[in-house]
Amino acid sequence: MLSYSLTAAPLKITLAAEDGWPPFADEFGSGISHKLIQQAFKQVDVEVSTIVVPYTRALIMTERGTVDGAFNVTKEQSTVKRFVFGNVPLFTANASFFFANSKTVDINNKWQLPVGSLVGIIDGYEYGDELLQLIDKRQLKIVKVNSQRQLINLLLVDRIDTAIMFDLVADIYIEQMGVKQDISAKFNNHTSEIFVAFSKHNPQASQLSLLLDKGLLQLKQQGHYQQLLVPLD
């Protein structure tokens, strides 16, 4: 948790990092988000330790105040009630509807999805403020799973009609699973602004969010920000 010293030592914080969202954060504690957050906080003399856990556990730990914050949280209506956010996103991430190429898809956007479609998502992820409206309007049936691989496998065996996945993340898993010829993104679901969500139990949460904003802006001014968005090999 956040600790202070009477000397000019850096602030020290602990963040929970999800384990299944490459190229942003993987099970090895590496990825774009790790680099970006470490470097942004370094600009403002904050020392970051990370705990690598599943995404839903990261949110629970943050909500309970077990850690100071969590990586890669979408700032939307459901999350601003639970956490403290800054104003400068780490980055934006596009999520699309993916289909098996064996299916004929003659629609151009999510509002044209066939009524009653089975849609796969990751349990605990955020998919934009419009999702509930879309579910209601198209009477969608939501299938929740725990991993990207499960979503892709459900598409391949025709257990779901479509899956919402973040584009860069899906690309990595589709490549790893050797199914590039079998699955494609057809149209956008939403674009998320991705943040560190800070715990409301931490009295310094607002200060930390402002420090992270400041660090990110400094990286942009120095010209380092874009370099940090390049995925690791």
C-alpha positions as CSV (number, residue, x, y, z in Angstrom):
1,M,0.0,0.0,0.0
2,L,1.0,3.7,-0.2
3,S,3.8,4.6,2.1
4,Y,5.5,7.9,2.9
5,S,8.9,8.8,4.3
6,L,10.0,12.0,5.9
7,T,12.9,12.1,3.4
8,A,12.6,12.7,-0.3
9,A,12.2,9.0,-1.0
10,P,9.7,8.0,-3.7
11,L,6.1,7.2,-2.9
12,K,5.6,3.4,-3.1
13,I,2.5,1.8,-4.4
14,T,1.2,-1.7,-5.3
15,L,-0.9,-2.3,-8.3
16,A,-2.7,-5.4,-9.4
17,A,-1.9,-6.3,-13.1
18,E,-4.1,-8.7,-15.0
19,D,-2.6,-11.8,-16.4
20,G,-4.4,-12.5,-19.6
21,W,-4.4,-9.3,-21.8
22,P,-1.4,-9.3,-24.1
23,P,0.2,-7.3,-25.5
24,F,-0.8,-5.0,-22.7
25,A,-0.4,-7.2,-19.6
26,D,0.5,-11.0,-19.6
27,E,1.0,-13.8,-17.1
28,F,4.7,-13.0,-16.9
29,G,4.1,-9.4,-15.6
30,S,5.2,-7.8,-18.8
31,G,3.6,-5.8,-21.6
32,I,2.8,-2.3,-22.9
33,S,0.8,-1.3,-19.7
34,H,3.6,-2.4,-17.4
35,K,6.2,-0.3,-19.4
36,L,3.9,2.7,-19.6
37,I,2.8,2.8,-16.0
38,Q,6.3,2.2,-14.6
39,Q,7.7,5.0,-16.8
40,A,4.9,7.5,-16.2
41,F,5.2,7.0,-12.4
42,K,9.0,7.2,-12.6
43,Q,8.5,10.8,-14.0
44,V,6.8,11.8,-10.7
45,D,8.9,9.8,-8.2
46,V,6.4,7.0,-7.6
47,E,7.8,3.5,-7.2
48,V,5.4,0.8,-8.5
49,S,5.2,-2.9,-7.4
50,T,2.9,-5.2,-9.2
51,I,0.9,-8.3,-8.4
52,V,-0.1,-10.4,-11.4
53,V,-3.6,-11.9,-10.9
54,P,-6.7,-12.5,-13.0
55,Y,-8.6,-9.4,-14.0
56,T,-11.6,-9.9,-11.8
57,R,-9.4,-10.5,-8.8
58,A,-7.5,-7.3,-9.6
59,L,-10.7,-5.4,-9.4
60,I,-11.8,-7.1,-6.2
61,M,-8.5,-6.4,-4.5
62,T,-8.7,-2.7,-5.6
63,E,-12.3,-2.4,-4.4
64,R,-11.3,-3.9,-1.0
65,G,-8.2,-1.7,-0.7
66,T,-5.9,-4.7,-0.7
67,V,-3.9,-2.9,-3.4
68,D,-3.7,0.7,-4.4
69,G,-5.1,0.2,-7.9
70,A,-5.6,-2.1,-10.9
71,F,-4.3,-2.0,-14.5
72,N,-6.3,-1.7,-17.7
73,V,-9.7,-0.7,-16.5
74,T,-12.2,0.9,-18.8
75,K,-13.6,4.2,-17.5
76,E,-17.3,3.9,-17.9
77,Q,-20.5,4.3,-15.8
78,S,-20.1,1.0,-14.1
79,T,-16.5,1.6,-13.0
80,V,-16.5,5.2,-12.0
81,K,-18.9,4.3,-9.2
82,R,-16.3,1.8,-7.8
83,F,-12.9,3.4,-8.4
84,V,-11.0,6.7,-8.6
85,F,-9.7,7.6,-12.1
86,G,-7.5,10.3,-13.5
87,N,-8.2,12.3,-16.7
88,V,-5.5,11.0,-19.0
89,P,-6.0,7.5,-20.3
90,L,-3.1,5.1,-20.6
91,F,-4.2,4.4,-24.2
92,T,-7.4,3.6,-26.2
93,A,-8.3,0.1,-27.2
94,N,-10.7,-1.0,-29.9
95,A,-13.0,-4.0,-29.4
96,S,-14.8,-5.7,-32.3
97,F,-17.3,-8.5,-32.9
98,F,-15.5,-11.5,-34.2
99,F,-17.1,-14.3,-36.2
100,A,-16.1,-17.7,-37.5
101,N,-15.3,-17.4,-41.2
102,S,-17.6,-20.4,-41.8
103,K,-20.5,-18.1,-41.0
104,T,-22.0,-15.8,-43.6
105,V,-22.2,-12.3,-42.0
106,D,-24.4,-9.9,-44.0
107,I,-24.5,-7.1,-41.5
108,N,-22.4,-4.0,-41.0
109,N,-22.8,-3.0,-37.4
110,K,-23.8,-4.3,-33.9
111,W,-27.3,-2.9,-34.1
112,Q,-28.1,-5.2,-37.0
113,L,-27.2,-8.4,-35.0
114,P,-29.9,-11.0,-35.5
115,V,-32.4,-11.0,-32.6
116,G,-31.4,-13.6,-30.0
117,S,-27.8,-14.0,-31.1
118,L,-25.5,-15.8,-28.7
119,V,-22.6,-13.4,-27.8
120,G,-19.5,-14.5,-26.0
121,I,-17.7,-12.2,-23.6
122,I,-15.1,-12.4,-20.8
123,D,-16.7,-12.5,-17.4
124,G,-15.8,-9.3,-15.5
125,Y,-14.6,-7.2,-18.5
126,E,-16.2,-3.9,-19.5
127,Y,-17.6,-3.6,-23.0
128,G,-18.8,0.0,-23.2
129,D,-21.9,1.8,-21.9
130,E,-24.0,0.8,-24.9
131,L,-23.8,-3.0,-24.2
132,L,-26.9,-3.2,-22.0
133,Q,-28.9,-1.2,-24.5
134,L,-27.7,-3.5,-27.3
135,I,-28.6,-6.6,-25.3
136,D,-32.1,-5.3,-24.6
137,K,-32.7,-4.1,-28.2
138,R,-31.5,-7.2,-30.0
139,Q,-32.5,-9.6,-27.2
140,L,-29.0,-11.0,-27.1
141,K,-28.1,-14.0,-25.0
142,I,-24.7,-13.5,-23.3
143,V,-22.3,-16.3,-22.8
144,K,-19.6,-15.5,-20.2
145,V,-16.3,-17.3,-20.1
146,N,-13.0,-16.8,-18.3
147,S,-10.4,-16.6,-21.2
148,Q,-9.8,-15.4,-24.7
149,R,-9.0,-19.0,-25.7
150,Q,-12.4,-20.2,-24.6
151,L,-14.1,-17.5,-26.6
152,I,-12.2,-18.5,-29.7
153,N,-12.9,-22.2,-29.2
154,L,-16.6,-21.5,-28.8
155,L,-16.6,-19.6,-32.1
156,L,-14.7,-22.5,-33.8
157,V,-17.2,-25.1,-32.7
158,D,-20.2,-22.9,-33.4
159,R,-21.4,-22.8,-29.7
160,I,-21.8,-19.0,-30.0
161,D,-22.7,-16.7,-32.9
162,T,-20.1,-14.0,-32.2
163,A,-17.6,-12.9,-29.6
164,I,-16.6,-9.4,-28.5
165,M,-12.8,-9.2,-28.2
166,F,-10.3,-6.4,-28.0
167,D,-8.6,-6.3,-31.4
168,L,-4.9,-6.4,-30.5
169,V,-5.5,-9.0,-27.8
170,A,-7.6,-11.2,-30.1
171,D,-4.9,-11.0,-32.8
172,I,-2.3,-12.4,-30.4
173,Y,-4.5,-15.4,-29.3
174,I,-5.7,-16.1,-32.8
175,E,-2.1,-16.2,-34.0
176,Q,-1.0,-18.4,-31.1
177,M,-3.8,-20.8,-31.7
178,G,-3.1,-21.0,-35.5
179,V,-6.7,-20.0,-36.5
180,K,-6.0,-16.8,-38.5
181,Q,-7.9,-18.3,-41.5
182,D,-10.9,-19.3,-39.4
183,I,-11.9,-16.1,-37.4
184,S,-12.2,-12.5,-38.4
185,A,-13.4,-9.2,-36.9
186,K,-16.4,-7.8,-38.8
187,F,-17.3,-4.5,-37.1
188,N,-16.6,-2.4,-34.0
189,N,-18.3,-2.7,-30.6
190,H,-16.6,0.2,-28.9
191,T,-13.4,2.0,-28.2
192,S,-12.3,2.0,-24.6
193,E,-10.2,4.6,-22.8
194,I,-8.0,2.4,-20.6
195,F,-6.9,3.6,-17.2
196,V,-5.4,2.6,-13.8
197,A,-8.3,2.4,-11.4
198,F,-7.4,3.5,-7.9
199,S,-8.9,2.2,-4.7
200,K,-11.5,4.4,-2.9
201,H,-10.1,3.0,0.3
202,N,-6.8,4.8,-0.3
203,P,-7.0,8.4,1.0
204,Q,-4.3,9.3,-1.6
205,A,-6.2,7.9,-4.6
206,S,-7.0,11.2,-6.1
207,Q,-3.4,12.4,-5.6
208,L,-2.1,9.2,-7.3
209,S,-4.4,9.6,-10.2
210,L,-3.2,13.2,-10.7
211,L,0.4,12.1,-10.5
212,L,-0.1,9.4,-13.1
213,D,-1.8,12.0,-15.4
214,K,1.2,14.3,-14.9
215,G,3.7,11.4,-15.7
216,L,1.8,10.4,-18.8
217,L,1.7,14.0,-20.1
218,Q,5.4,14.4,-19.4
219,L,6.1,11.2,-21.4
220,K,4.1,12.7,-24.3
221,Q,5.9,16.0,-24.1
222,Q,9.3,14.2,-24.2
223,G,8.3,12.1,-27.2
224,H,8.7,8.8,-25.3
225,Y,5.0,7.9,-25.1
226,Q,4.6,6.5,-28.6
227,Q,7.7,4.4,-28.2
228,L,6.2,2.8,-25.1
229,L,3.1,1.7,-27.0
230,V,5.1,-0.6,-29.3
231,P,4.5,-4.2,-28.2
232,L,7.5,-6.2,-26.8
233,D,8.9,-8.9,-28.9
